[in-house]
């Protein structure tokens, strides 16, 4: 199974499909299925039964998207980029955007 380089909270760009070009934040990762749920992307309408804490009816919610259709949003210019890993001087391993060389996580 390939290593998933995306994480919850990452800002991504959709590369293919009906939402191509849209940007959103990853709400949930499903690594076993190689999919992610992205806020505002891949909206589907589902029938939902009423429960004690939720009203019934037709609800719109995000469907999982395959991670091959997502690319990280470059922190510098907002365009899609690939992800690489490097070690900082203090020994920490961090992800960086290959497009600009900008470090993604702190």
N, C-alpha and C positions, 0 to 999 in steps of 0.2 A: 504494500500500500504506500503511495507517495506521501511525502511529508507535507502537511498543510501549513502554509506559511502565513495565512490570514488568521486573525484573532478577533474575538468579540470586541466591539468598540472601534474597529478600523473603519476608515472612510474609503469606500470603494466606488469604482465606475463599472457599469454593466457594459460588456463588450459585444454581446450578441443577444438576439431574441427581441421580443416585443418592446422591451424597456431599454433598448440599446442607447447608450449615451447618458442615461440617467445616473445620478449619484445618490448614495445613501450610506447609512451606518449599519454595520453588522450588529444585529440584536442577539443572534444565537448561532452557534456553530454546531453542525451535525457531522463530526469527523468520520463516523462509521459509514455514512452515506456519501461522503465528499460533497456535502451541501451546506449552504448557509441561508439564514433568514435575514433579509436586508430591509430596513425600515423604508416603507413607501414604494417598494419594488415588487413586482410579481403579484399584484393584488388579485385575489380570487374571491368570488362570492360563494358562501357556504350556508346551508340551512343549519340552524342551531336550535336544539331543544331547550326549552326554558328550564332553568335550575333556580335554586334558592338565591344565588348571588348574581345571576346573569339572565337578562331578558332573552326570550326566544325570537325567532324570525330569521331573515336573511342577513348575514353578517359579512362584511368585507374584511379580509385579513391577508397577511403576506404568506405566500407559498415559498417553500425552499427552492433555491437556485443552485445549480451545480457550480462548484468553485472554479471550474475551468472557464466559465463565462464571466468571471469577475477579475478585476485588476485593481491593485491598490492605487489610491489617488495620491499623486506626488504632492508632498507638503509645500513645495515651492510654487508650482504653477497650476495645480489641480488637474493635470492630465494623467492618463493611465501610465503606470510604471510597473516594472517587475521588481521583485524583492530579492535582496542579497543579504548575507550575514557577514559581519566583520567584528573584530575585537578592538575595543578602545584601549587607550594607554593604561587605564586603571584595571584592565583585565576583563571588563564586562563584554559579553557577547550581545550585540544589538542587530536589529534589522535595519537596512537602509534601502532607499529607493535608488534603483540602478540608473534611472533617468537623470537625476540631479546629484546623487551622492549624499543627499540629505538623510540624517538619521530619523527613523520613524518612531521608535520608542525610546523615551527618555534618557 
